[in-house]
Amino acid sequence: MFYREAGDFKTSYAEDTQTFPIRFDRYRYFAVLAVAFLVVPFVINDYWLNAVFLPFLIYSIAAIGLNILVGYCGQVSLGTGGFMAVGAYACYKLMTAFPDVNIFFHVIIAGGVTAAVGTLFGLPSLRIKGFYLAVATLAAQFFLVWLFNRVPWFYNYSASGQINAPERTIFGIPVTGAETAPWATYLLCLVFLTASALIARNLTRGMAGRKWMAIRDMDIAAEIIGVNPLRAKLSAFAVSSFFVGIAGALFFAVYLGAVEVGEVFGINKSFLVLFMVIIGGLGSIFGSFAGAAFLVLLPVLLKNLLVGGLGWPTDLAAHLEFIIVGGLIVTFLVAEPHGLAQLWRVAKEKLRLWPFPH
């Protein structure tokens, strides 16, 4: 009933393998984009921007990057926070060294720098995997945080050790600093998220994605059929780190404006993005959105409902949030490893056949 597929036929292979082969899905996708670009900027305010939209947009980019590495290629990583720090500090150095260059290019180049660093730290994946690779990436997390704390060049010899985003504009509209309008920073992050999702979707559905998934399912068999493990694993680390670096640059320059690496990009950030991927669904671009939305909206909902509405203490609401997230992680890992994305796929299949039994 909800998915009218009668008469929705395809006449070419390209049409049959497109991202949204069902016409209803394409209309829904375009409707969401239209609302995001044409409606939300006119109604957004500072609270919704800083509490919901900016964290969701930026964390979604980071979750997409980590999902490519963990969900599609099967390489465990606990260094996401460190790679976000690389993107943030690379963007800061570029903004201060080249003040006349558009910040849009600074963010992209910062992603490229992070991709190079991620590829370097991905070299151990050629010899180790599983728990040992997780420990290696965890070591990268601590090393990168230590490096940005101990080398004054990265924070331009500031006495506080903190980096602050200079004021920058795009087409004369401020997007960093104290004078930014909510709609401007929202649209900047939305453009990066839309481009990242489209690029990631096409990569995972193409030859590169098939190689990553072959390595994930069985690396020895993948090598036997002609997949180069060196190129596949390092390309996954590079692409993943590129998106994570973009997220880190936006998190610093657009969202926070000032960063101290140990407090913002510590190990907790790595686990937060990993939990988004686990809850949203491994190996799913939509799952990255779902996981980011869930973990961004849950604290806001509990704060407004329990603290603001029922008068609960703030610390009790925070502890309840930890209990809910921990319980959901265990539940999804045991009962539904593909997370919220799989639940959404099952719901769509039921809607496609409703009201007929199945």
C-alpha positions in Angstrom: 0.0 0.0 0.0 2.7 2.5 1.0 5.1 1.3 -1.7 3.3 1.2 -5.0 5.7 -0.9 -7.1 3.2 -1.9 -9.8 4.3 -0.3 -13.0 7.5 1.0 -11.5 9.7 -1.0 -13.9 13.3 -0.4 -15.1 14.6 -0.5 -18.7 18.3 -0.5 -18.0 20.8 -2.0 -15.6 21.8 1.5 -14.4 18.2 2.3 -13.4 17.8 -1.0 -11.6 21.0 -0.6 -9.5 20.5 3.1 -8.6 20.6 4.2 -5.0 16.8 4.4 -4.7 15.2 2.1 -7.3 11.7 2.5 -5.9 10.1 5.7 -7.0 8.6 6.4 -3.6 12.0 6.2 -1.9 13.4 8.8 -4.4 10.5 11.2 -3.7 11.0 10.8 0.1 14.7 11.4 -0.3 14.2 14.6 -2.3 11.5 15.7 0.1 13.9 15.4 3.0 16.6 17.3 1.2 14.1 20.1 0.3 13.0 20.5 3.9 16.6 20.4 5.1 17.8 23.1 2.6 14.7 25.2 2.1 12.7 25.1 5.4 15.0 24.5 8.3 17.4 27.5 7.7 14.4 29.8 8.0 13.1 28.4 11.4 16.3 27.4 13.1 17.5 29.2 16.2 20.7 29.1 18.4 19.3 26.5 20.8 18.3 24.0 18.1 21.5 24.7 16.2 23.9 24.0 19.0 22.0 21.3 20.8 20.7 19.2 17.9 21.5 20.2 14.3 25.3 20.9 14.4 26.2 17.9 16.5 24.0 15.7 14.4 25.4 16.9 11.1 29.0 16.7 12.2 28.8 13.4 14.1 27.0 11.9 11.0 30.1 12.7 8.9 32.3 11.1 11.5 30.1 8.1 11.8 30.0 7.6 8.0 33.8 7.7 7.9 34.1 5.1 10.8 31.4 2.9 9.3 33.4 2.7 6.0 36.4 1.3 8.0 34.6 -0.8 10.6 31.3 -1.7 8.9 32.4 -2.1 5.3 36.0 -3.2 5.6 35.9 -4.9 9.0 38.9 -3.1 10.4 38.4 -2.2 14.1 39.4 1.4 15.0 39.4 3.1 18.4 41.3 6.2 17.2 38.5 8.3 15.8 38.9 11.1 18.4 42.6 11.4 17.5 41.9 11.6 13.8 39.2 14.2 14.4 41.9 16.1 16.3 44.2 15.9 13.2 41.5 17.5 11.1 40.9 20.2 13.7 44.5 21.2 14.1 45.2 20.9 10.3 42.3 23.3 9.7 43.6 25.7 12.4 47.1 25.8 10.9 45.7 26.4 7.4 43.3 29.1 8.6 46.1 31.0 10.4 48.8 30.4 7.7 46.5 31.2 4.7 43.9 33.7 5.9 42.9 34.7 2.4 41.9 31.1 1.3 38.2 30.2 1.7 37.5 28.1 4.7 35.7 25.6 2.5 39.0 24.6 1.0 40.7 24.6 4.4 38.2 21.9 5.6 38.7 19.8 2.5 42.5 20.0 2.8 42.3 19.2 6.5 40.4 16.0 5.5 43.2 15.2 3.1 45.9 15.7 5.8 43.9 13.4 8.1 43.6 10.8 5.3 47.4 10.7 5.0 47.8 10.3 8.8 45.1 7.6 8.9 46.8 5.7 6.1 50.1 5.8 8.1 48.4 4.4 11.2 46.6 1.9 9.0 49.8 0.2 8.0 49.6 -2.3 11.0 46.3 -3.6 9.6 48.4 -5.4 6.9 49.8 -7.7 9.6 47.4 -7.7 12.5 43.6 -7.6 12.9 40.8 -7.8 15.5 41.7 -7.0 19.0 45.4 -6.3 18.2 44.4 -3.8 15.5 42.0 -2.1 18.0 44.9 -1.7 20.4 47.1 -0.3 17.7 44.5 2.3 16.8 44.0 3.1 20.5 47.7 3.8 20.7 47.3 6.1 17.8 44.6 7.9 19.7 46.8 8.5 22.7 49.9 9.4 20.6 48.0 12.0 18.6 46.5 13.7 21.7 50.0 13.7 23.3 51.5 15.2 20.2 49.1 18.1 20.0 49.5 18.8 23.7 53.3 18.7 23.7 54.4 20.3 20.5 53.7 24.1 20.7 53.9 24.6 17.0 50.5 23.0 16.5 48.7 25.6 18.7 51.0 28.5 17.5 52.8 28.7 20.8 49.7 29.9 22.7 50.2 30.2 26.4 47.0 28.3 27.2 47.6 25.5 24.7 44.2 26.2 23.2 43.4 26.8 19.5 40.7 29.4 18.6 39.1 29.6 15.2 39.6 33.0 13.4 36.6 34.7 11.9 36.1 33.6 8.3 33.4 34.2 5.7 31.9 32.5 2.7 30.5 34.9 0.1 30.8 37.6 2.7 28.7 35.7 5.2 30.5 34.8 8.5 30.6 31.1 9.2 33.1 31.1 12.1 33.6 33.4 15.0 31.0 35.2 17.3 29.1 36.9 14.5 27.8 33.9 12.7 24.1 33.4 11.9 22.6 30.0 12.8 21.4 29.3 9.2 24.9 30.0 7.7 26.7 27.5 9.9 23.9 25.0 9.5 24.0 25.2 5.7 27.8 24.9 5.6 27.7 21.6 7.7 24.7 20.4 5.7 26.5 20.8 2.4 29.5 18.8 3.7 27.2 16.1 5.1 25.2 15.8 1.8 28.4 15.6 -0.3 30.0 13.1 2.2 26.9 10.8 2.2 26.7 10.8 -1.6 30.4 10.1 -2.1 30.4 7.3 0.6 27.2 5.8 -0.9 28.7 5.6 -4.4 32.0 4.3 -3.1 30.5 1.5 -1.1 28.2 0.4 -4.0 31.1 0.5 -6.5 34.3 -1.6 -7.0 36.0 -0.1 -3.9 33.1 -1.0 -1.7 33.0 -4.6 -3.0 36.7 -5.0 -2.3 36.2 -3.7 1.2 33.4 -6.1 1.9 35.3 -9.0 0.5 38.2 -8.2 2.9 35.7 -7.9 5.7 34.0 -11.2 5.1 37.2 -13.3 4.5 40.5 -11.6 3.7 42.2 -14.8 2.6 39.4 -15.7 0.1 39.4 -12.1 -1.1 43.1 -12.2 -1.8 42.7 -15.5 -3.7 40.1 -14.0 -6.1 42.4 -11.1 -6.8 41.7 -8.4 -4.2 44.8 -6.6 -3.1 44.7 -6.5 0.7 47.3 -3.7 0.8 45.3 -1.3 -1.4 41.9 -2.3 0.0 42.8 -1.8 3.7 44.8 1.3 3.2 42.2 2.9 0.9 39.6 2.2 3.6 41.7 3.9 6.2 42.3 6.8 3.9 38.7 7.4 2.9 37.5 6.8 6.5 40.1 9.3 7.9 39.2 11.8 5.2 35.6 12.0 6.4 36.6 11.9 10.1 39.1 14.7 9.5 36.3 16.9 7.8 34.1 16.2 10.9 37.0 17.3 13.2 37.6 20.4 11.3 33.9 21.4 11.3 33.7 20.5 15.0 36.5 22.8 15.8 36.0 25.7 13.4 32.2 25.9 13.1 30.7 24.2 16.2 33.0 24.9 19.2 35.3 27.7 17.9 37.9 26.9 20.6 39.4 23.5 21.4 41.7 21.9 23.9 42.6 18.6 22.5 42.6 16.5 25.6 39.2 17.6 26.7 37.4 17.6 23.3 39.1 14.8 21.3 39.9 12.3 24.0 39.1 8.6 24.0 35.5 9.3 24.9 35.0 10.9 21.5 36.3 7.7 19.8 33.9 5.5 21.8 31.0 7.9 21.2 31.4 7.7 17.4 31.9 3.9 17.6 28.6 3.6 19.6 26.8 5.6 16.9 28.0 3.1 14.3 27.1 0.1 16.4 23.6 1.3 17.3 22.9 2.7 13.9 24.1 -0.4 12.0 27.4 -1.7 10.7 27.8 -1.5 7.0 25.0 1.1 6.4 25.2 4.7 5.4 21.7 5.2 6.7 22.8 3.5 10.0 25.4 6.3 10.4 22.6 8.9 10.3 20.4 6.9 12.6 23.1 6.3 15.2 24.2 9.9 15.2 20.6 11.1 15.5 19.9 8.7 18.4 22.9 9.6 20.5 22.5 13.3 19.9 18.8 13.4 20.6 18.8 11.1 23.6 20.6 13.5 26.0 18.4 16.4 24.8 15.3 14.4 25.3 16.3 13.2 28.8 17.3 16.6 29.9 14.1 18.3 28.7 11.8 15.5 29.9 13.3 14.3 33.1 15.3 17.4 34.4 13.1 20.1 32.9 9.7 18.4 33.1 9.9 16.0 36.1 12.6 17.9 38.1 15.1 15.0 38.3 18.7 15.8 39.3 21.0 16.4 36.3 23.4 13.7 37.4 20.6 11.1 37.7 19.5 11.9 34.1 23.1 11.6 32.9 23.5 8.2 34.6 20.2 7.0 33.1 21.6 8.0 29.7 24.6 5.8 30.2 22.4 2.9 31.3 20.2 3.2 28.2 23.1 3.5 25.8 25.0 0.6 27.4 21.9 -1.6 27.3 21.1 -0.8 23.7 24.7 -1.6 22.7 24.6 -5.0 24.3 21.1 -5.6 22.9 22.1 -4.7 19.3 25.3 -6.7 19.4 23.5 -9.8 20.6 20.1 -9.6 19.0 20.5 -7.3 16.0 24.1 -6.7 14.9 22.9 -4.5 12.0 21.3 -2.0 14.4 18.6 0.5 13.6 19.2 0.3 9.9 18.1 -3.3 9.9 15.0 -2.5 11.9 14.2 0.1 9.3 14.7 -2.3 6.4 12.4 -4.9 8.1 9.7 -2.2 8.7 9.9 -1.1 5.0 9.5 -4.7 3.9 6.4 -5.0 6.0 5.0 -1.8 4.6 5.6 -3.0 1.1 3.5 -6.2 1.7 0.8 -4.7 4.0 -2.0 -5.6 4.4 -1.2 -9.0 3.1 0.2 -11.7 5.5 3.9 -12.6 5.3 
